[in-house]
Amino acid sequence: MQVLDWIVIGLFFIVMIGIGIYSYRSNNSSSDFFVGGGKVPWWLSGVSHHVSGHSGVVFVAYAGICYQYGFTMYVWWALVIGIVTLLGAKLVAPRWPRLRQRLGIESPIEYMSLRFGLPAQQLTAWVGVLIKLLDIGAKWASMGILLSGFTGLPISVGIVISGFVSLIYITIGGLWADLLTDFVQFIVQLVAGIVLFIAVFKHLGGPSSVATMWNQLPSGHANAFNGPYTPLWVFLYLFVKFFDYNGGNWNLAARFISTPDGKNARKASILSSILYFVWPLLIFYPMFAGPLLFPNMQDPAQQLYPALTTQFLSAGLIGLVLASMFASTMGMTVSDINALSAVLQRDILPVLNHKFKEMLDSDRKSLIVARTITIILTIITIIVGINQNYFGGVIGLVISWFGALVGPMAVPMILGLFPKFKYSNGPIAIASIISGLLAFALTKTTNLISPDVETAFPLLVTLVVFIIGGYINKIRGAQVSSDVNDLLEYLSLPNDK
């Protein structure tokens, strides 16, 4: 890191904070703070959905997987997410803004009190908050690891720096600041990624390296499936990501909720899908080449990306790449915290104390509470990030914990939007969530579940209980309230409505 690199990083942080200050006037209520008043254009929502769907984990844990297993990293992550987001554009995304139009929701699970009843909604809220705290903590940890690799600073210092800057602009500017910084961060990522791609591309011999490189890499690196990432594992992971990227991950649902209508939400989802199909190929190419460039690297997860940038880029450009990694992490963590704050303010606190419910009727008070909650949550997640080793490190938090636990929370939340599952009521939703959590505990305490199935097992159990429970209710002649029927019919309007 040269002086010029530090200047670039400093300018990046100043721009982020400046956007937060610029967005301050756009927030007059919690609705503006959490869902942009439902006025977010589809292209901004789509870019933000993409940027908010990945973090510095890509340059830490995923870089290590690229180094060790090769092309399968693109297949099981980027390709899978591109497919499920494209499917969601047709099936799920348009339903989210319709919920806002019909019910005035500001959090993704707010509608569940009508659809499933308060107990099911509260269970989803409380468990979801806990697992999101772990997920966000992992992303702060990845940023700390990257900064340490570039500068030698302690990991905890990197976590605090990135967390503090994010805290300033998200607390001031809310969702609008999040969306605008996501767009700027995407541009920074784009420029930095292309610069590093071209540098490595030239070093390896230009266009011919796209084909010849794979013959020089270790056996299996060109395969779609390699190591633990078997066809069965990837196929089941696709189910996990379908629920995750179409709204089970609350911050991604917020991107759709904030669009004006179903048509715009669908276009946003398609744009995000296209970016997932194309952009990771440029990001991963230098990582795929890692074993050729840096043979016998001891800890590629922590060493590879810093080594790539310091080896192939000059002063100033190194700072740009580091800024792009900050951008990637901050985009996802900030959007996560914004969605988490919405759930706490809209779904949990009003149930605990009626005073918070009264505050929802006041734009000024609701905005103050929203900002206060955001500050508290950011601090908690920073603490989790500093202590990430207790949860198995970054990969352990992202895949083994959040990846496995998002399913039980997301199944009722997503399938509850469809008339086909209208007989799966509150008790069934609760039973399915608890079953999924027990399945997760089983994977953590025994070796009974195959590694190919382990990550998806909690979701599969939740899915089976939710669907079968609804079918039993149907044949028993269970009644569905007119409010629920009306809501589900409205959500199922054609996508151009």
C-alpha positions in Angstrom: 0.0 0.0 0.0 1.5 3.3 -1.2 0.4 6.8 -0.3 -1.6 7.0 -3.5 -3.5 3.9 -2.5 -4.5 5.4 0.9 -5.7 8.5 -0.9 -7.9 6.4 -3.2 -9.4 4.6 -0.2 -9.9 7.9 1.7 -11.7 9.4 -1.3 -13.9 6.4 -1.6 -15.0 6.7 2.0 -15.6 10.4 1.6 -17.9 9.7 -1.4 -19.8 7.1 0.6 -20.4 9.4 3.5 -21.2 12.3 1.1 -23.9 10.1 -0.5 -25.4 9.5 2.9 -25.5 13.2 3.6 -27.0 13.9 0.2 -29.7 11.3 0.8 -30.7 12.8 4.2 -33.4 15.0 2.7 -35.0 12.0 1.0 -36.0 10.5 4.4 -39.1 12.0 6.0 -40.5 8.8 7.4 -39.6 5.1 8.1 -41.2 4.2 4.8 -38.6 6.4 3.0 -35.8 5.0 5.3 -36.7 1.3 4.7 -38.3 1.0 1.2 -37.5 4.4 -0.5 -41.2 5.3 -0.4 -41.8 2.6 -3.1 -40.3 4.9 -5.8 -37.0 3.2 -6.6 -36.5 2.7 -10.4 -36.0 -0.8 -11.6 -32.4 -0.4 -12.9 -31.2 1.0 -9.6 -33.1 -1.8 -7.7 -31.5 -4.4 -10.0 -28.0 -3.2 -9.6 -28.5 -2.9 -5.9 -30.0 -6.5 -5.7 -26.8 -7.7 -7.4 -24.4 -5.7 -5.3 -26.3 -6.5 -2.1 -26.1 -10.2 -3.0 -22.4 -10.6 -2.5 -19.7 -9.2 -0.2 -16.0 -9.4 0.6 -16.6 -13.1 1.2 -16.1 -13.4 -2.6 -12.5 -12.2 -2.3 -11.7 -14.2 0.8 -13.6 -17.6 1.2 -14.6 -17.9 -2.5 -11.1 -16.9 -3.7 -9.8 -19.8 -1.7 -12.3 -22.2 -3.3 -11.3 -20.9 -6.8 -7.7 -21.6 -6.0 -8.4 -25.1 -4.7 -11.2 -26.3 -6.9 -11.4 -24.0 -10.0 -14.4 -23.4 -12.2 -16.9 -25.1 -10.0 -16.9 -21.9 -7.9 -18.7 -20.1 -10.8 -21.1 -23.0 -11.4 -22.4 -23.5 -7.8 -22.5 -19.8 -6.9 -22.8 -17.3 -9.8 -24.6 -19.6 -12.3 -27.0 -20.9 -9.7 -27.9 -17.5 -8.4 -28.3 -16.2 -12.0 -30.8 -19.1 -12.7 -32.8 -18.7 -9.5 -33.0 -14.9 -9.8 -34.3 -15.3 -13.4 -36.9 -17.8 -12.2 -37.8 -15.4 -9.4 -38.4 -12.6 -11.9 -41.4 -14.5 -13.2 -42.6 -16.2 -10.0 -41.7 -14.1 -7.0 -40.3 -10.6 -7.5 -43.6 -9.0 -8.7 -45.4 -10.1 -5.6 -43.2 -8.0 -3.2 -44.2 -4.5 -4.3 -47.9 -5.6 -4.5 -47.6 -6.4 -0.8 -46.5 -2.9 -0.2 -49.3 -1.5 -2.3 -52.0 -3.6 -0.6 -50.8 -3.7 3.0 -48.3 -0.8 3.3 -45.5 -3.1 4.4 -42.0 -1.8 5.1 -40.4 -5.1 6.2 -40.5 -8.4 4.2 -42.2 -10.4 7.0 -44.7 -7.8 8.0 -47.4 -9.4 5.8 -47.0 -12.7 7.7 -49.1 -11.6 10.6 -52.1 -11.5 8.2 -51.1 -14.6 6.2 -50.0 -16.9 9.1 -50.9 -15.1 12.3 -48.8 -13.3 14.9 -47.0 -16.3 16.5 -45.6 -17.6 13.1 -44.5 -14.1 12.2 -42.8 -13.5 15.5 -41.0 -16.9 15.3 -39.7 -15.9 11.8 -38.7 -12.5 13.0 -36.8 -13.6 16.1 -34.9 -16.5 14.6 -34.3 -14.5 11.4 -32.7 -11.7 13.3 -30.4 -14.0 15.1 -29.1 -15.7 12.0 -28.8 -12.4 10.1 -26.6 -11.1 12.9 -24.2 -14.0 12.2 -24.3 -13.5 8.5 -23.5 -9.8 8.7 -20.8 -10.5 11.2 -19.1 -12.9 8.6 -19.1 -10.1 6.0 -17.4 -7.6 8.3 -14.9 -10.3 9.1 -14.1 -10.9 5.4 -13.4 -7.1 5.1 -11.1 -7.2 8.1 -9.2 -10.1 6.6 -8.8 -8.4 3.3 -7.6 -5.1 4.9 -5.2 -7.1 7.0 -3.8 -8.8 3.9 -3.2 -5.5 2.2 -2.0 -3.4 5.1 -1.0 -5.6 7.9 -3.5 -4.0 10.2 -5.2 -6.3 12.7 -8.4 -7.9 11.4 -10.5 -6.3 14.2 -9.3 -2.8 13.1 -10.4 -3.4 9.5 -13.8 -4.6 10.8 -14.2 -1.4 12.9 -13.1 0.9 10.1 -15.5 -0.5 7.4 -18.3 -0.8 10.0 -17.9 2.8 11.2 -18.0 4.3 7.7 -21.1 2.2 6.8 -22.7 3.2 10.1 -22.4 6.9 9.2 -24.0 6.8 5.7 -26.7 4.2 6.4 -27.9 5.9 9.6 -28.1 9.3 7.8 -29.4 8.3 4.4 -31.4 5.0 4.9 -32.3 2.9 1.9 -31.7 5.8 -0.6 -28.2 6.1 0.6 -27.8 2.3 0.4 -29.1 2.2 -3.2 -27.0 5.1 -4.4 -23.8 3.9 -2.8 -24.6 0.4 -4.2 -24.6 2.0 -7.7 -21.3 3.9 -7.1 -19.8 0.8 -5.5 -20.8 -1.3 -8.6 -19.0 1.2 -10.8 -15.9 1.0 -8.6 -16.0 -2.8 -8.7 -16.5 -2.8 -12.4 -13.4 -0.6 -13.1 -11.2 -2.4 -10.5 -12.3 -5.8 -11.7 -11.6 -5.0 -15.4 -8.2 -3.5 -14.6 -7.1 -6.6 -12.7 -8.6 -9.0 -15.3 -6.7 -7.3 -18.1 -3.4 -7.4 -16.1 -3.6 -11.1 -15.4 -5.0 -11.8 -18.9 -1.9 -10.2 -20.5 0.5 -11.9 -18.1 -0.9 -15.3 -19.0 -0.6 -14.8 -22.8 -3.8 -12.9 -23.9 -6.8 -14.5 -25.6 -5.2 -17.9 -25.9 -5.0 -18.2 -22.1 -8.7 -18.6 -21.8 -8.4 -22.1 -23.3 -4.8 -23.1 -22.5 -4.8 -22.1 -18.8 -7.0 -24.9 -17.9 -4.6 -27.6 -19.2 -1.9 -26.2 -16.9 -4.1 -26.1 -13.8 -4.5 -29.0 -11.4 -6.7 -31.9 -12.6 -10.4 -31.1 -12.2 -10.1 -27.3 -12.1 -12.0 -27.0 -15.5 -14.8 -29.2 -14.3 -18.3 -27.9 -13.5 -18.3 -30.1 -10.4 -15.1 -30.7 -8.3 -14.2 -31.7 -4.8 -17.1 -31.5 -2.3 -19.2 -29.6 -4.9 -20.9 -32.6 -6.5 -23.9 -32.4 -8.9 -26.2 -33.4 -6.0 -24.8 -30.7 -3.7 -25.1 -28.0 -6.4 -28.6 -29.1 -7.3 -29.8 -28.9 -3.7 -28.0 -25.7 -3.2 -30.0 -24.3 -6.0 -33.1 -24.8 -3.9 -31.5 -22.9 -1.0 -30.5 -20.0 -3.2 -34.0 -19.8 -4.8 -35.5 -19.0 -1.5 -32.5 -16.9 -0.4 -32.2 -14.6 -3.4 -35.9 -14.1 -4.1 -36.7 -12.7 -0.7 -35.7 -15.2 2.0 -32.7 -12.9 2.5 -34.6 -9.9 3.8 -32.4 -7.2 2.3 -33.0 -8.7 -1.2 -36.7 -8.7 -0.7 -36.4 -5.0 0.2 -35.0 -4.3 -3.3 -38.2 -5.6 -4.8 -40.6 -4.0 -2.2 -39.1 -0.6 -2.9 -40.0 -0.7 -6.7 -43.2 1.1 -7.9 -45.0 -2.1 -9.1 -44.7 -5.7 -10.1 -43.5 -4.9 -13.7 -40.5 -2.9 -12.3 -39.7 -5.6 -9.8 -39.6 -8.2 -12.5 -37.2 -6.0 -14.6 -35.0 -5.5 -11.6 -34.7 -9.2 -11.0 -33.8 -9.9 -14.7 -31.1 -7.3 -14.6 -29.6 -8.7 -11.4 -29.7 -12.2 -13.0 -27.8 -11.0 -16.1 -25.1 -9.4 -13.9 -24.7 -12.7 -12.1 -24.3 -14.7 -15.3 -21.6 -12.3 -16.7 -19.8 -10.3 -14.0 -18.4 -13.1 -11.8 -16.5 -14.6 -14.8 -14.3 -11.5 -14.9 -13.9 -11.5 -11.1 -13.0 -15.2 -10.8 -10.7 -15.4 -13.8 -7.6 -14.1 -11.9 -8.5 -16.4 -9.0 -8.9 -19.4 -11.2 -5.3 -18.7 -12.4 -4.1 -18.6 -8.8 -2.3 -22.0 -8.8 -0.3 -21.0 -11.9 0.6 -17.5 -10.6 1.3 -18.5 -6.9 2.0 -22.2 -6.6 1.8 -23.9 -3.2 0.1 -20.9 -1.5 -0.5 -21.9 2.1 -3.7 -19.9 2.8 -5.3 -18.8 -0.5 -8.4 -17.6 1.3 -6.5 -14.9 3.0 -3.5 -14.5 0.7 -4.7 -14.8 -2.9 -6.4 -11.6 -3.7 -3.9 -9.3 -1.9 -1.2 -11.2 -3.8 -2.9 -10.7 -7.1 -3.3 -7.0 -6.7 0.1 -6.3 -5.3 1.8 -8.4 -8.0 -0.1 -7.1 -11.0 -1.2 -3.5 -10.2 0.6 -0.3 -9.6 0.1 2.2 -6.8 -3.3 3.8 -6.9 -4.8 0.8 -8.7 -4.2 -1.3 -5.6 -6.2 1.2 -3.6 -8.9 1.1 -6.2 -9.2 -2.7 -5.9 -9.3 -2.5 -2.2 -12.0 0.1 -2.5 -14.0 -2.2 -4.7 -13.8 -4.9 -2.0 -14.9 -2.5 0.6 -17.7 -1.6 -1.8 -18.8 -5.2 -2.2 -18.9 -5.8 1.6 -20.4 -2.5 2.6 -23.1 -2.8 -0.1 -24.3 -6.1 1.3 -23.9 -5.5 5.0 -25.6 -2.1 4.9 -28.6 -3.4 3.0 -28.8 -6.3 5.5 -28.8 -4.0 8.5 -31.4 -1.7 6.9 -33.7 -4.7 6.3 -32.9 -6.1 9.8 -33.8 -2.7 11.3 -37.1 -2.7 9.4 -38.1 -6.1 10.9 -37.2 -5.0 14.4 -39.1 -1.7 14.2 -42.2 -3.0 12.3 -42.5 -6.6 13.5 -40.8 -7.1 16.9 -40.8 -3.9 19.0 -44.5 -3.1 18.5 -45.4 -6.5 19.9 -43.1 -6.1 22.9 -44.3 -2.6 23.8 -47.4 -0.7 22.5 -45.5 2.6 22.6 -43.4 1.5 19.6 -46.7 0.7 17.8 -47.9 4.3 18.4 -44.6 5.6 17.1 -45.3 4.0 13.7 -48.1 6.6 13.2 -45.6 9.5 13.5 -43.2 10.0 10.7 -40.7 11.9 12.8 -40.7 9.4 15.7 -40.6 6.4 13.4 -37.5 7.8 11.6 -35.7 8.4 14.9 -36.4 4.9 16.1 -35.2 3.5 12.7 -31.9 5.3 12.9 -31.4 4.3 16.6 -32.0 0.6 15.8 -29.6 0.8 12.8 -26.8 2.1 15.1 -27.3 -0.6 17.7 -27.5 -3.4 15.1 -24.4 -2.2 13.3 -22.4 -2.3 16.6 -23.7 -5.8 17.4 -22.7 -7.2 14.0 -19.2 -5.6 14.3 -18.8 -7.5 17.6 -19.9 -10.8 15.9 -17.4 -10.2 13.1 -14.5 -9.7 15.5 -15.4 -13.0 17.1 -16.1 -14.9 13.8 -13.7 -17.7 14.7 -16.1 -19.0 17.3 -18.5 -19.9 14.5 -16.1 -21.7 12.2 -14.7 -18.6 10.4 -16.1 -16.8 7.4 -17.0 -20.0 5.4 -18.5 -21.5 8.5 -20.7 -18.5 9.1 -21.8 -17.9 5.5 -22.4 -21.5 4.3 -22.7 -23.8 7.3 -24.7 -21.3 9.4 -26.6 -18.8 7.3 -26.7 -20.9 4.2 -28.3 -23.8 6.1 -30.6 -21.7 8.3 -32.1 -19.3 5.8 -34.2 -22.1 4.4 -36.4 -22.7 7.5 -37.1 -19.0 7.7 -37.7 -18.5 4.0 -40.0 -21.4 3.0 -43.2 -20.1 4.7 -42.3 -16.5 3.8 -41.9 -17.2 0.1 -44.5 -20.0 -0.4 -47.0 -18.0 1.6 -47.2 -15.7 -1.3 -48.8 -18.3 -3.6 -52.5 -19.4 -3.6 -51.4 -23.0 -4.2 -50.2 -23.2 -0.6 -53.1 -21.3 1.0 -54.0 -24.2 3.2 -50.6 -24.1 4.9 -51.6 -21.9 7.8 -50.0 -20.5 10.9 -49.6 -23.8 12.9 -48.2 -25.5 9.8 -45.7 -22.6 9.2 -44.5 -22.8 12.8 -44.2 -26.6 12.6 -42.2 -26.4 9.4 -39.8 -23.7 10.8 -39.2 -25.7 14.0 -38.7 -28.9 12.0 -36.1 -27.1 9.9 -34.2 -25.8 12.9 -34.2 -29.3 14.4 -32.9 -30.6 11.1 -30.1 -28.1 11.3 -29.2 -29.2 14.9 -29.1 -32.7 13.6 -26.5 -31.8 10.9 -24.4 -30.0 13.6 -24.5 -32.7 16.3 -24.3 -35.9 14.2 -22.7 -37.4 11.1 -26.0 -39.0 9.9 -26.5 -36.6 7.0 -24.4 -36.8 3.9 -22.1 -33.8 3.2 -23.9 -33.5 -0.2 -27.2 -32.9 1.5 -26.1 -31.2 4.7 -26.5 -27.5 3.7 -29.9 -28.1 2.0 -31.2 -30.6 4.6 -32.9 -28.0 6.9 -34.7 -26.4 3.9 -35.8 -29.7 2.5 -37.3 -30.8 5.9 -39.1 -27.4 6.2 -40.4 -27.7 2.6 -41.8 -31.2 3.2 -43.5 -30.3 6.4 -45.0 -27.1 5.0 -46.4 -28.7 1.8 -47.6 -31.9 3.4 -49.1 -30.0 6.3 -51.1 -27.8 3.9 -52.3 -30.8 2.0 -53.6 -32.5 5.2 -55.4 -29.3 6.0 -57.0 -29.2 2.6 -58.3 -32.8 2.7 -59.6 -32.1 6.3 -61.6 -29.2 4.9 -59.7 -26.4 6.7 -61.1 -22.9 6.1 -59.0 -20.1 4.6 -60.1 -16.6 5.6 -61.5 -14.2 3.0 -58.7 -11.7 3.8 -56.0 -14.3 3.0 -57.8 -15.4 -0.2 -58.2 -11.8 -1.4 -54.5 -11.1 -0.7 -53.3 -14.1 -2.6 -55.5 -13.4 -5.6 -54.2 -9.8 -5.7 -50.6 -11.0 -5.5 -51.2 -13.4 -8.4 -52.1 -10.7 -10.9 -50.3 -10.8 -14.3 -46.8 -9.4 -14.1 -47.7 -6.4 -16.3 -50.1 -5.2 -13.7 
